[in-house]
Every structure is written in C-alpha cells, then in structure tokens.
C-alpha cells in the first residue's frame, strides 16, 4: 500500500536530520523540515524563500552552486560543508544533495546532519598529534646532538 501525502509529511517533519528543498531555477528554499529550522535558528517563515547563500558559509557556496546546476535524478552529491546559523555562528554539516521534482519544478533535496562536535574533536586530536610530533622531533634532535658530542658523556646526561 503506497504512503499517503500525510504519511510523507509526517516523515518529513519527524526526520532527525535537516531536510531542505531548494528550487533549482530560483535557488531559494521551498521547504524545510523542523530539524533544519532548529539547526539554523530560523522560524519557518524566515527560512522559506531564503537563497542558500544566506545559510551557507562563503567557502561552501561555490560547490552548492555547482551542485544546483548539475543535479540530476539518480545522482547524489555528498559534502562536508559549513553552514551559518541566523545568529552568525558557523557549524559543520554532512550534506547529501539529490534531485527531486516538486510539481513540475526541478528541485534539490539537501539532507543535512550537524557534525560540528565530531569535526571539532577530530581537529583537536589532529592538533594534539601535531604538537606531540613537534615535541618528539625536538627531543630527537637534542638527543642526537648530545650523543654526537664526544666531549659530553651521554651516560651522565641521561642520569
């Protein structure tokens, strides 16, 4: 038995990931799920009609525009992008974009998941690894210098 329009609406409104439908020709948001609205800090009336440039960080706009022009049924674009909340704070999202037709209008469905905590944790760990690598390189250089100086007695230094 096929799902009713109400069932699809219920799925759209209860999805944990944000769902944003953008018109391909207009570049404007046509529909957004409650999760997408909460993620971005907008009321529905404020978000509908926005161009994606309003909620995308400048570094993420170019790829979005390319995907909007090239999206075709059956293709899926995946990207780690930076979005901007209404208050101006940035956050990382994993985004999956695919073609969708709404009525006769070509659209792009964007499924967005806030992955800020994961990305920030990965960045922190990478910084820790880089710091420890620098420290170990410095210690290795010092120990090589000390070991190569015959007038120094390495066993005394190590004690």
C-alpha positions as CSV (number, residue, x, y, z in Angstrom):
1,X,0.0,0.0,0.0
2,X,1.6,3.3,-1.0
3,X,2.1,6.0,1.6
4,X,-0.3,8.9,1.7
5,X,0.7,12.5,1.4
6,X,0.1,12.9,5.1
7,X,2.4,10.0,5.8
8,X,5.2,11.6,3.7
9,X,4.6,14.9,5.6
10,X,4.9,13.1,8.9
11,X,8.2,11.5,7.8
12,X,9.5,14.9,6.6
13,X,8.6,16.6,9.8
14,X,9.9,13.9,12.2
15,X,13.3,13.2,10.5
16,X,16.2,13.8,12.8
17,X,18.4,15.2,10.0
18,X,17.5,18.5,8.5
19,X,15.8,18.4,5.1
20,X,15.9,21.4,2.9
21,X,14.3,21.6,-0.6
22,X,15.7,24.2,-2.9
23,X,14.3,25.3,-6.2
24,X,16.9,24.7,-9.0
25,X,15.8,27.7,-11.1
26,X,15.3,30.1,-8.2
27,X,18.0,28.9,-5.8
28,X,15.5,29.6,-3.0
29,X,14.4,27.4,-0.1
30,X,11.0,26.0,-1.0
31,X,10.6,23.8,2.1
32,X,12.5,22.9,5.3
33,X,11.9,20.4,8.0
34,X,11.6,21.4,11.7
35,X,15.1,19.8,12.3
36,X,16.6,22.1,9.6
37,X,14.9,25.1,11.0
38,X,16.1,24.4,14.6
39,X,19.6,23.6,13.3
40,X,19.8,27.0,11.6
41,X,17.9,29.0,14.2
42,X,15.2,30.3,11.9
43,X,11.4,30.3,12.1
44,X,9.8,28.6,9.1
45,X,8.5,31.9,7.7
46,X,12.0,33.4,7.8
47,X,13.8,30.4,6.2
48,X,11.4,29.7,3.3
49,X,12.4,31.9,0.4
50,X,16.0,32.3,1.5
51,X,18.7,31.8,-1.0
52,X,21.2,29.1,0.1
53,X,23.9,31.9,0.3
54,X,22.1,33.1,3.4
55,X,22.8,30.0,5.4
56,X,25.9,28.7,3.7
57,X,29.4,29.9,4.7
58,X,31.2,31.7,1.8
59,X,33.6,28.8,1.4
60,X,30.7,26.4,0.8
61,X,28.7,28.4,-1.7
62,X,30.7,27.6,-4.8
63,X,30.2,23.8,-4.5
64,X,26.5,24.3,-3.7
65,X,26.0,26.4,-6.8
66,X,27.8,23.8,-9.0
67,X,25.6,21.0,-7.5
68,X,22.5,23.1,-8.0
69,X,23.3,23.5,-11.7
70,X,24.3,19.8,-12.3
71,X,22.0,17.9,-10.1
72,X,20.2,15.2,-12.0
73,X,17.8,12.4,-10.9
74,X,19.8,9.4,-9.6
75,X,22.9,11.5,-8.7
76,X,23.9,12.1,-5.1
77,X,26.4,14.7,-4.1
78,X,28.0,14.3,-0.6
79,X,30.0,17.1,1.0
80,X,31.2,18.3,4.3
81,X,30.1,21.9,4.3
82,X,29.9,24.9,6.7
83,X,26.5,26.4,7.4
84,X,25.7,29.6,9.2
85,X,23.0,30.0,11.8
86,X,20.7,33.0,11.9
87,X,22.9,34.4,14.8
88,X,26.0,34.2,12.6
89,X,27.7,31.2,14.3
90,X,29.1,28.6,11.9
91,X,28.7,24.8,12.2
92,X,29.8,21.8,10.1
93,X,27.3,19.6,8.4
94,X,27.5,16.5,6.3
95,X,25.2,17.2,3.4
96,X,23.7,14.8,0.8
97,X,22.2,16.5,-2.2
98,X,19.9,14.9,-4.8
99,X,17.4,15.8,-7.5
100,X,13.8,16.0,-6.7
101,X,10.7,17.2,-8.6
102,X,8.0,19.1,-6.8
103,X,5.1,19.5,-9.1
104,X,6.8,20.3,-12.4
105,X,9.6,22.3,-10.8
106,X,13.1,20.8,-10.6
107,X,14.4,20.9,-7.0
108,X,17.3,19.7,-5.0
109,X,16.8,17.9,-1.7
110,X,19.5,18.5,0.9
111,X,19.8,16.2,3.8
112,X,22.0,17.9,6.4
113,X,23.4,16.5,9.7
114,X,25.2,18.7,12.2
115,X,28.6,17.1,12.7
116,X,30.3,20.0,14.4
117,X,31.2,18.1,17.6
118,X,32.8,15.3,15.6
119,X,34.8,17.7,13.3
120,X,35.9,19.8,16.2
121,X,37.0,16.6,18.1
122,X,38.9,15.5,15.0
123,X,40.6,18.9,14.7
124,X,41.6,18.8,18.4
125,X,43.1,15.4,18.1
126,X,45.0,16.4,14.9
127,X,46.4,19.4,16.8
128,X,47.4,17.2,19.6
129,X,49.2,14.8,17.3
130,X,51.0,17.7,15.6
131,X,52.1,19.1,18.9
132,X,53.4,15.8,20.1
133,X,55.2,15.2,16.8
134,X,56.9,18.5,17.1
135,X,57.9,17.8,20.7
136,X,59.3,14.3,19.8
137,X,61.2,15.8,16.8
138,X,62.8,18.4,19.1
139,X,63.7,15.8,21.7
140,X,65.2,13.5,19.0
141,X,67.3,16.4,17.6
142,X,68.5,17.3,21.1
143,X,69.4,13.7,21.9
144,X,71.2,13.3,18.5
145,X,73.2,16.5,19.2
146,X,74.1,15.3,22.7
147,X,75.1,11.8,21.5
148,X,77.3,13.2,18.7
149,X,79.3,15.4,21.0
150,X,82.2,13.2,22.2
151,X,83.3,15.6,24.9
152,X,79.9,15.2,26.6
153,X,79.3,12.0,28.4
154,X,75.8,10.9,27.3
155,X,75.5,8.5,30.2
156,X,75.9,11.4,32.7
157,X,73.4,13.5,30.8
158,X,70.9,10.6,30.8
159,X,71.4,10.1,34.5
